[in-house]
Amino acid sequence: MKVRINYAICNSCGLCREVCPEWAITQKYLEPRHLYEVHAEKCTGCGECLEYCPAPGAFIQYDGQLS
C-alpha cells in the first residue's frame, strides 16, 4: 500500500519526511505554509510516516493506483 497526504488534515510538521527511509516525502513551498508531497514512485508502503504522524488521518493509504 502506498500513501498520499490529506492536506486538509496535515499540520505541516515534517515528521513524515524525517522518518521516511526512502526519502519519498519532500517539501513543497506554497504560501502561507509549507506542504509536503509523497512521490509514489519512491514510496514502498512501509508505514513509518503513518506511525509518526501526529495528525490522525493526514495520510491516506491506497493500492498504488490513483483514480
HTML snippet that shows the backbone in 3Dmol.js (N, CA, C, O; Angstrom):
<script src="https://3Dmol.org/build/3Dmol-min.js"></script>
<div id="view" style="width:600px;height:400px;position:relative"></div>
<script>
const pdb = `
ATOM      1  N   MET A   1       0.831  -1.190   0.000  1.00  0.00           N
ATOM      2  CA  MET A   1       0.000   0.000   0.000  1.00  0.00           C
ATOM      3  C   MET A   1       0.871   1.249   0.000  1.00  0.00           C
ATOM      4  O   MET A   1       1.840   1.340   0.754  1.00  0.00           O
ATOM      5  N   LYS A   2       0.533   2.171  -0.818  1.00  0.00           N
ATOM      6  CA  LYS A   2       1.222   3.457  -0.853  1.00  0.00           C
ATOM      7  C   LYS A   2       0.427   4.458  -0.023  1.00  0.00           C
ATOM      8  O   LYS A   2      -0.682   4.157   0.419  1.00  0.00           O
ATOM      9  N   VAL A   3       0.986   5.643   0.189  1.00  0.00           N
ATOM     10  CA  VAL A   3       0.285   6.679   0.952  1.00  0.00           C
ATOM     11  C   VAL A   3       0.278   7.989   0.178  1.00  0.00           C
ATOM     12  O   VAL A   3       1.140   8.241  -0.665  1.00  0.00           O
ATOM     13  N   ARG A   4      -0.700   8.804   0.480  1.00  0.00           N
ATOM     14  CA  ARG A   4      -0.746  10.180  -0.001  1.00  0.00           C
ATOM     15  C   ARG A   4      -1.220  11.038   1.151  1.00  0.00           C
ATOM     16  O   ARG A   4      -1.723  10.515   2.145  1.00  0.00           O
ATOM     17  N   ILE A   5      -1.071  12.334   1.037  1.00  0.00           N
ATOM     18  CA  ILE A   5      -1.369  13.245   2.135  1.00  0.00           C
ATOM     19  C   ILE A   5      -2.713  13.921   1.934  1.00  0.00           C
ATOM     20  O   ILE A   5      -3.024  14.404   0.845  1.00  0.00           O
ATOM     21  N   ASN A   6      -3.502  13.950   2.993  1.00  0.00           N
ATOM     22  CA  ASN A   6      -4.754  14.706   3.012  1.00  0.00           C
ATOM     23  C   ASN A   6      -4.394  16.094   3.540  1.00  0.00           C
ATOM     24  O   ASN A   6      -4.197  16.272   4.742  1.00  0.00           O
ATOM     25  N   TYR A   7      -4.310  17.067   2.650  1.00  0.00           N
ATOM     26  CA  TYR A   7      -3.844  18.405   3.028  1.00  0.00           C
ATOM     27  C   TYR A   7      -4.802  19.143   3.956  1.00  0.00           C
ATOM     28  O   TYR A   7      -4.401  20.096   4.624  1.00  0.00           O
ATOM     29  N   ALA A   8      -6.045  18.723   4.005  1.00  0.00           N
ATOM     30  CA  ALA A   8      -7.000  19.358   4.917  1.00  0.00           C
ATOM     31  C   ALA A   8      -6.687  19.015   6.371  1.00  0.00           C
ATOM     32  O   ALA A   8      -7.073  19.752   7.279  1.00  0.00           O
ATOM     33  N   ILE A   9      -5.994  17.906   6.594  1.00  0.00           N
ATOM     34  CA  ILE A   9      -5.681  17.452   7.956  1.00  0.00           C
ATOM     35  C   ILE A   9      -4.207  17.656   8.312  1.00  0.00           C
ATOM     36  O   ILE A   9      -3.885  17.875   9.480  1.00  0.00           O
ATOM     37  N   CYS A  10      -3.327  17.588   7.346  1.00  0.00           N
ATOM     38  CA  CYS A  10      -1.882  17.722   7.583  1.00  0.00           C
ATOM     39  C   CYS A  10      -1.568  19.042   8.273  1.00  0.00           C
ATOM     40  O   CYS A  10      -2.052  20.097   7.864  1.00  0.00           O
ATOM     41  N   ASN A  11      -0.748  18.977   9.331  1.00  0.00           N
ATOM     42  CA  ASN A  11      -0.360  20.201  10.043  1.00  0.00           C
ATOM     43  C   ASN A  11       1.025  20.708   9.622  1.00  0.00           C
ATOM     44  O   ASN A  11       1.559  21.630  10.239  1.00  0.00           O
ATOM     45  N   SER A  12       1.595  20.125   8.597  1.00  0.00           N
ATOM     46  CA  SER A  12       2.875  20.554   8.016  1.00  0.00           C
ATOM     47  C   SER A  12       4.050  20.501   8.987  1.00  0.00           C
ATOM     48  O   SER A  12       4.946  21.342   8.922  1.00  0.00           O
ATOM     49  N   CYS A  13       4.050  19.524   9.882  1.00  0.00           N
ATOM     50  CA  CYS A  13       5.125  19.438  10.875  1.00  0.00           C
ATOM     51  C   CYS A  13       6.423  18.874  10.291  1.00  0.00           C
ATOM     52  O   CYS A  13       7.502  19.200  10.786  1.00  0.00           O
ATOM     53  N   GLY A  14       6.345  18.038   9.254  1.00  0.00           N
ATOM     54  CA  GLY A  14       7.526  17.488   8.617  1.00  0.00           C
ATOM     55  C   GLY A  14       8.067  16.206   9.212  1.00  0.00           C
ATOM     56  O   GLY A  14       9.092  15.705   8.751  1.00  0.00           O
ATOM     57  N   LEU A  15       7.405  15.657  10.229  1.00  0.00           N
ATOM     58  CA  LEU A  15       7.892  14.405  10.819  1.00  0.00           C
ATOM     59  C   LEU A  15       7.894  13.269   9.798  1.00  0.00           C
ATOM     60  O   LEU A  15       8.779  12.414   9.821  1.00  0.00           O
ATOM     61  N   CYS A  16       6.930  13.258   8.926  1.00  0.00           N
ATOM     62  CA  CYS A  16       6.854  12.204   7.915  1.00  0.00           C
ATOM     63  C   CYS A  16       8.102  12.190   7.045  1.00  0.00           C
ATOM     64  O   CYS A  16       8.644  11.127   6.742  1.00  0.00           O
ATOM     65  N   ARG A  17       8.545  13.351   6.652  1.00  0.00           N
ATOM     66  CA  ARG A  17       9.748  13.460   5.818  1.00  0.00           C
ATOM     67  C   ARG A  17      10.975  12.982   6.578  1.00  0.00           C
ATOM     68  O   ARG A  17      11.851  12.342   5.997  1.00  0.00           O
ATOM     69  N   GLU A  18      11.047  13.280   7.851  1.00  0.00           N
ATOM     70  CA  GLU A  18      12.209  12.900   8.649  1.00  0.00           C
ATOM     71  C   GLU A  18      12.318  11.396   8.856  1.00  0.00           C
ATOM     72  O   GLU A  18      13.428  10.870   8.931  1.00  0.00           O
ATOM     73  N   VAL A  19      11.190  10.691   8.950  1.00  0.00           N
ATOM     74  CA  VAL A  19      11.240   9.258   9.248  1.00  0.00           C
ATOM     75  C   VAL A  19      11.178   8.370   8.011  1.00  0.00           C
ATOM     76  O   VAL A  19      11.402   7.165   8.120  1.00  0.00           O
ATOM     77  N   CYS A  20      10.885   8.922   6.852  1.00  0.00           N
ATOM     78  CA  CYS A  20      10.762   8.102   5.644  1.00  0.00           C
ATOM     79  C   CYS A  20      12.128   7.543   5.243  1.00  0.00           C
ATOM     80  O   CYS A  20      13.032   8.312   4.916  1.00  0.00           O
ATOM     81  N   PRO A  21      12.293   6.211   5.263  1.00  0.00           N
ATOM     82  CA  PRO A  21      13.589   5.617   4.923  1.00  0.00           C
ATOM     83  C   PRO A  21      13.922   5.704   3.441  1.00  0.00           C
ATOM     84  O   PRO A  21      15.080   5.534   3.060  1.00  0.00           O
ATOM     85  N   GLU A  22      12.931   5.964   2.604  1.00  0.00           N
ATOM     86  CA  GLU A  22      13.145   6.028   1.153  1.00  0.00           C
ATOM     87  C   GLU A  22      13.248   7.458   0.643  1.00  0.00           C
ATOM     88  O   GLU A  22      13.435   7.668  -0.555  1.00  0.00           O
ATOM     89  N   TRP A  23      13.130   8.448   1.528  1.00  0.00           N
ATOM     90  CA  TRP A  23      13.121   9.858   1.138  1.00  0.00           C
ATOM     91  C   TRP A  23      12.053  10.119   0.078  1.00  0.00           C
ATOM     92  O   TRP A  23      12.278  10.863  -0.876  1.00  0.00           O
ATOM     93  N   ALA A  24      10.885   9.494   0.261  1.00  0.00           N
ATOM     94  CA  ALA A  24       9.781   9.628  -0.695  1.00  0.00           C
ATOM     95  C   ALA A  24       8.934  10.862  -0.434  1.00  0.00           C
ATOM     96  O   ALA A  24       8.076  11.203  -1.248  1.00  0.00           O
ATOM     97  N   ILE A  25       9.160  11.536   0.687  1.00  0.00           N
ATOM     98  CA  ILE A  25       8.370  12.706   1.037  1.00  0.00           C
ATOM     99  C   ILE A  25       9.271  13.935   0.973  1.00  0.00           C
ATOM    100  O   ILE A  25      10.319  13.993   1.616  1.00  0.00           O
ATOM    101  N   THR A  26       8.838  14.910   0.185  1.00  0.00           N
ATOM    102  CA  THR A  26       9.611  16.142   0.042  1.00  0.00           C
ATOM    103  C   THR A  26       8.732  17.341   0.344  1.00  0.00           C
ATOM    104  O   THR A  26       7.505  17.247   0.376  1.00  0.00           O
ATOM    105  N   GLN A  27       9.381  18.458   0.562  1.00  0.00           N
ATOM    106  CA  GLN A  27       8.678  19.683   0.908  1.00  0.00           C
ATOM    107  C   GLN A  27       8.357  20.477  -0.354  1.00  0.00           C
ATOM    108  O   GLN A  27       9.194  20.641  -1.241  1.00  0.00           O
ATOM    109  N   LYS A  28       7.111  20.965  -0.406  1.00  0.00           N
ATOM    110  CA  LYS A  28       6.693  21.887  -1.460  1.00  0.00           C
ATOM    111  C   LYS A  28       6.540  23.246  -0.797  1.00  0.00           C
ATOM    112  O   LYS A  28       5.989  23.330   0.301  1.00  0.00           O
ATOM    113  N   TYR A  29       7.002  24.287  -1.420  1.00  0.00           N
ATOM    114  CA  TYR A  29       6.871  25.613  -0.842  1.00  0.00           C
ATOM    115  C   TYR A  29       5.660  26.307  -1.436  1.00  0.00           C
ATOM    116  O   TYR A  29       5.665  26.727  -2.593  1.00  0.00           O
ATOM    117  N   LEU A  30       4.638  26.416  -0.632  1.00  0.00           N
ATOM    118  CA  LEU A  30       3.423  27.110  -1.017  1.00  0.00           C
ATOM    119  C   LEU A  30       3.042  28.041   0.113  1.00  0.00           C
ATOM    120  O   LEU A  30       3.166  27.678   1.283  1.00  0.00           O
ATOM    121  N   GLU A  31       2.595  29.196  -0.205  1.00  0.00           N
ATOM    122  CA  GLU A  31       2.162  30.127   0.831  1.00  0.00           C
ATOM    123  C   GLU A  31       0.735  29.819   1.229  1.00  0.00           C
ATOM    124  O   GLU A  31      -0.027  29.388   0.363  1.00  0.00           O
ATOM    125  N   PRO A  32       0.321  30.000   2.440  1.00  0.00           N
ATOM    126  CA  PRO A  32       1.048  30.605   3.543  1.00  0.00           C
ATOM    127  C   PRO A  32       1.824  29.600   4.379  1.00  0.00           C
ATOM    128  O   PRO A  32       2.463  29.997   5.353  1.00  0.00           O
ATOM    129  N   ARG A  33       1.795  28.314   4.040  1.00  0.00           N
ATOM    130  CA  ARG A  33       2.532  27.329   4.834  1.00  0.00           C
ATOM    131  C   ARG A  33       3.216  26.335   3.905  1.00  0.00           C
ATOM    132  O   ARG A  33       2.857  26.206   2.734  1.00  0.00           O
ATOM    133  N   HIS A  34       4.182  25.655   4.435  1.00  0.00           N
ATOM    134  CA  HIS A  34       4.870  24.621   3.654  1.00  0.00           C
ATOM    135  C   HIS A  34       4.012  23.367   3.635  1.00  0.00           C
ATOM    136  O   HIS A  34       3.430  22.987   4.650  1.00  0.00           O
ATOM    137  N   LEU A  35       3.939  22.741   2.497  1.00  0.00           N
ATOM    138  CA  LEU A  35       3.238  21.467   2.369  1.00  0.00           C
ATOM    139  C   LEU A  35       4.246  20.412   1.948  1.00  0.00           C
ATOM    140  O   LEU A  35       5.324  20.731   1.445  1.00  0.00           O
ATOM    141  N   TYR A  36       3.889  19.171   2.155  1.00  0.00           N
ATOM    142  CA  TYR A  36       4.750  18.056   1.789  1.00  0.00           C
ATOM    143  C   TYR A  36       4.032  17.203   0.767  1.00  0.00           C
ATOM    144  O   TYR A  36       2.802  17.188   0.718  1.00  0.00           O
ATOM    145  N   GLU A  37       4.790  16.494  -0.048  1.00  0.00           N
ATOM    146  CA  GLU A  37       4.189  15.603  -1.027  1.00  0.00           C
ATOM    147  C   GLU A  37       4.901  14.258  -1.011  1.00  0.00           C
ATOM    148  O   GLU A  37       6.099  14.176  -0.739  1.00  0.00           O
ATOM    149  N   VAL A  38       4.149  13.212  -1.306  1.00  0.00           N
ATOM    150  CA  VAL A  38       4.691  11.859  -1.359  1.00  0.00           C
ATOM    151  C   VAL A  38       4.922  11.509  -2.824  1.00  0.00           C
ATOM    152  O   VAL A  38       4.012  11.624  -3.646  1.00  0.00           O
ATOM    153  N   HIS A  39       6.130  11.086  -3.147  1.00  0.00           N
ATOM    154  CA  HIS A  39       6.452  10.659  -4.505  1.00  0.00           C
ATOM    155  C   HIS A  39       6.152   9.159  -4.595  1.00  0.00           C
ATOM    156  O   HIS A  39       6.883   8.325  -4.060  1.00  0.00           O
ATOM    157  N   ALA A  40       5.075   8.852  -5.276  1.00  0.00           N
ATOM    158  CA  ALA A  40       4.589   7.469  -5.351  1.00  0.00           C
ATOM    159  C   ALA A  40       5.638   6.504  -5.889  1.00  0.00           C
ATOM    160  O   ALA A  40       5.677   5.344  -5.479  1.00  0.00           O
ATOM    161  N   GLU A  41       6.481   6.965  -6.795  1.00  0.00           N
ATOM    162  CA  GLU A  41       7.478   6.067  -7.381  1.00  0.00           C
ATOM    163  C   GLU A  41       8.554   5.666  -6.379  1.00  0.00           C
ATOM    164  O   GLU A  41       9.230   4.657  -6.578  1.00  0.00           O
ATOM    165  N   LYS A  42       8.727   6.433  -5.309  1.00  0.00           N
ATOM    166  CA  LYS A  42       9.707   6.108  -4.275  1.00  0.00           C
ATOM    167  C   LYS A  42       9.088   5.433  -3.058  1.00  0.00           C
ATOM    168  O   LYS A  42       9.779   4.727  -2.323  1.00  0.00           O
ATOM    169  N   CYS A  43       7.793   5.644  -2.838  1.00  0.00           N
ATOM    170  CA  CYS A  43       7.113   5.107  -1.652  1.00  0.00           C
ATOM    171  C   CYS A  43       7.029   3.580  -1.729  1.00  0.00           C
ATOM    172  O   CYS A  43       6.557   3.023  -2.720  1.00  0.00           O
ATOM    173  N   THR A  44       7.494   2.912  -0.667  1.00  0.00           N
ATOM    174  CA  THR A  44       7.436   1.451  -0.615  1.00  0.00           C
ATOM    175  C   THR A  44       6.269   0.951   0.226  1.00  0.00           C
ATOM    176  O   THR A  44       6.019  -0.252   0.296  1.00  0.00           O
ATOM    177  N   GLY A  45       5.553   1.881   0.869  1.00  0.00           N
ATOM    178  CA  GLY A  45       4.413   1.499   1.705  1.00  0.00           C
ATOM    179  C   GLY A  45       4.817   0.937   3.055  1.00  0.00           C
ATOM    180  O   GLY A  45       4.070   0.157   3.645  1.00  0.00           O
ATOM    181  N   CYS A  46       5.978   1.315   3.555  1.00  0.00           N
ATOM    182  CA  CYS A  46       6.470   0.760   4.824  1.00  0.00           C
ATOM    183  C   CYS A  46       5.636   1.202   6.030  1.00  0.00           C
ATOM    184  O   CYS A  46       5.573   0.485   7.029  1.00  0.00           O
ATOM    185  N   GLY A  47       4.996   2.373   5.948  1.00  0.00           N
ATOM    186  CA  GLY A  47       4.126   2.831   7.021  1.00  0.00           C
ATOM    187  C   GLY A  47       4.798   3.628   8.124  1.00  0.00           C
ATOM    188  O   GLY A  47       4.144   3.994   9.101  1.00  0.00           O
ATOM    189  N   GLU A  48       6.087   3.906   7.991  1.00  0.00           N
ATOM    190  CA  GLU A  48       6.775   4.696   9.020  1.00  0.00           C
ATOM    191  C   GLU A  48       6.100   6.052   9.199  1.00  0.00           C
ATOM    192  O   GLU A  48       5.935   6.510  10.330  1.00  0.00           O
ATOM    193  N   CYS A  49       5.711   6.695   8.116  1.00  0.00           N
ATOM    194  CA  CYS A  49       5.072   8.009   8.197  1.00  0.00           C
ATOM    195  C   CYS A  49       3.743   7.932   8.947  1.00  0.00           C
ATOM    196  O   CYS A  49       3.383   8.860   9.672  1.00  0.00           O
ATOM    197  N   LEU A  50       3.022   6.841   8.776  1.00  0.00           N
ATOM    198  CA  LEU A  50       1.737   6.663   9.460  1.00  0.00           C
ATOM    199  C   LEU A  50       1.932   6.575  10.968  1.00  0.00           C
ATOM    200  O   LEU A  50       1.137   7.127  11.729  1.00  0.00           O
ATOM    201  N   GLU A  51       2.973   5.893  11.401  1.00  0.00           N
ATOM    202  CA  GLU A  51       3.225   5.698  12.828  1.00  0.00           C
ATOM    203  C   GLU A  51       3.653   6.979  13.533  1.00  0.00           C
ATOM    204  O   GLU A  51       3.326   7.181  14.703  1.00  0.00           O
ATOM    205  N   TYR A  52       4.380   7.844  12.836  1.00  0.00           N
ATOM    206  CA  TYR A  52       4.924   9.041  13.470  1.00  0.00           C
ATOM    207  C   TYR A  52       4.075  10.287  13.279  1.00  0.00           C
ATOM    208  O   TYR A  52       4.313  11.292  13.949  1.00  0.00           O
ATOM    209  N   CYS A  53       3.106  10.255  12.400  1.00  0.00           N
ATOM    210  CA  CYS A  53       2.298  11.438  12.103  1.00  0.00           C
ATOM    211  C   CYS A  53       1.428  11.814  13.304  1.00  0.00           C
ATOM    212  O   CYS A  53       0.653  10.985  13.781  1.00  0.00           O
ATOM    213  N   PRO A  54       1.543  13.061  13.805  1.00  0.00           N
ATOM    214  CA  PRO A  54       0.746  13.490  14.951  1.00  0.00           C
ATOM    215  C   PRO A  54      -0.668  13.933  14.572  1.00  0.00           C
ATOM    216  O   PRO A  54      -1.465  14.258  15.452  1.00  0.00           O
ATOM    217  N   ALA A  55      -0.985  13.950  13.286  1.00  0.00           N
ATOM    218  CA  ALA A  55      -2.306  14.387  12.818  1.00  0.00           C
ATOM    219  C   ALA A  55      -3.064  13.186  12.262  1.00  0.00           C
ATOM    220  O   ALA A  55      -2.929  12.873  11.079  1.00  0.00           O
ATOM    221  N   PRO A  56      -3.862  12.503  13.093  1.00  0.00           N
ATOM    222  CA  PRO A  56      -4.585  11.310  12.633  1.00  0.00           C
ATOM    223  C   PRO A  56      -5.423  11.598  11.393  1.00  0.00           C
ATOM    224  O   PRO A  56      -6.211  12.544  11.359  1.00  0.00           O
ATOM    225  N   GLY A  57      -5.238  10.772  10.389  1.00  0.00           N
ATOM    226  CA  GLY A  57      -5.990  10.914   9.150  1.00  0.00           C
ATOM    227  C   GLY A  57      -5.290  11.736   8.089  1.00  0.00           C
ATOM    228  O   GLY A  57      -5.825  11.904   6.993  1.00  0.00           O
ATOM    229  N   ALA A  58      -4.101  12.257   8.385  1.00  0.00           N
ATOM    230  CA  ALA A  58      -3.381  13.066   7.403  1.00  0.00           C
ATOM    231  C   ALA A  58      -2.838  12.228   6.251  1.00  0.00           C
ATOM    232  O   ALA A  58      -2.593  12.749   5.163  1.00  0.00           O
ATOM    233  N   PHE A  59      -2.653  10.946   6.485  1.00  0.00           N
ATOM    234  CA  PHE A  59      -2.179  10.053   5.427  1.00  0.00           C
ATOM    235  C   PHE A  59      -3.302   9.118   5.004  1.00  0.00           C
ATOM    236  O   PHE A  59      -4.036   8.583   5.834  1.00  0.00           O
ATOM    237  N   ILE A  60      -3.417   8.936   3.699  1.00  0.00           N
ATOM    238  CA  ILE A  60      -4.433   8.056   3.126  1.00  0.00           C
ATOM    239  C   ILE A  60      -3.689   6.927   2.426  1.00  0.00           C
ATOM    240  O   ILE A  60      -2.834   7.172   1.575  1.00  0.00           O
ATOM    241  N   GLN A  61      -4.020   5.691   2.787  1.00  0.00           N
ATOM    242  CA  GLN A  61      -3.394   4.543   2.126  1.00  0.00           C
ATOM    243  C   GLN A  61      -4.194   4.201   0.883  1.00  0.00           C
ATOM    244  O   GLN A  61      -5.421   4.305   0.874  1.00  0.00           O
ATOM    245  N   TYR A  62      -3.493   3.794  -0.165  1.00  0.00           N
ATOM    246  CA  TYR A  62      -4.156   3.336  -1.395  1.00  0.00           C
ATOM    247  C   TYR A  62      -3.325   2.235  -2.000  1.00  0.00           C
ATOM    248  O   TYR A  62      -2.184   2.012  -1.593  1.00  0.00           O
ATOM    249  N   ASP A  63      -3.889   1.546  -2.968  1.00  0.00           N
ATOM    250  CA  ASP A  63      -3.239   0.350  -3.511  1.00  0.00           C
ATOM    251  C   ASP A  63      -2.189   0.636  -4.589  1.00  0.00           C
ATOM    252  O   ASP A  63      -1.715  -0.292  -5.245  1.00  0.00           O
ATOM    253  N   GLY A  64      -1.826   1.887  -4.777  1.00  0.00           N
ATOM    254  CA  GLY A  64      -0.817   2.224  -5.785  1.00  0.00           C
ATOM    255  C   GLY A  64      -1.429   2.742  -7.052  1.00  0.00           C
ATOM    256  O   GLY A  64      -0.713   3.243  -7.919  1.00  0.00           O
ATOM    257  N   GLN A  65      -2.731   2.641  -7.191  1.00  0.00           N
ATOM    258  CA  GLN A  65      -3.442   3.121  -8.373  1.00  0.00           C
ATOM    259  C   GLN A  65      -4.329   4.287  -7.971  1.00  0.00           C
ATOM    260  O   GLN A  65      -5.338   4.088  -7.294  1.00  0.00           O
ATOM    261  N   LEU A  66      -3.975   5.488  -8.373  1.00  0.00           N
ATOM    262  CA  LEU A  66      -4.819   6.646  -8.090  1.00  0.00           C
ATOM    263  C   LEU A  66      -5.882   6.739  -9.165  1.00  0.00           C
ATOM    264  O   LEU A  66      -5.582   6.666 -10.357  1.00  0.00           O
ATOM    265  N   SER A  67      -7.115   6.899  -8.746  1.00  0.00           N
ATOM    266  CA  SER A  67      -8.184   7.008  -9.744  1.00  0.00           C
ATOM    267  C   SER A  67      -8.580   8.434  -9.975  1.00  0.00           C
ATOM    268  O   SER A  67      -9.467   8.704 -10.785  1.00  0.00           O
TER     269      SER A  67
END
`;
const viewer = $3Dmol.createViewer("view");
viewer.addModel(pdb, "pdb");
viewer.setStyle({}, {cartoon: {color: "spectrum"}});
viewer.zoomTo();
viewer.render();
</script>
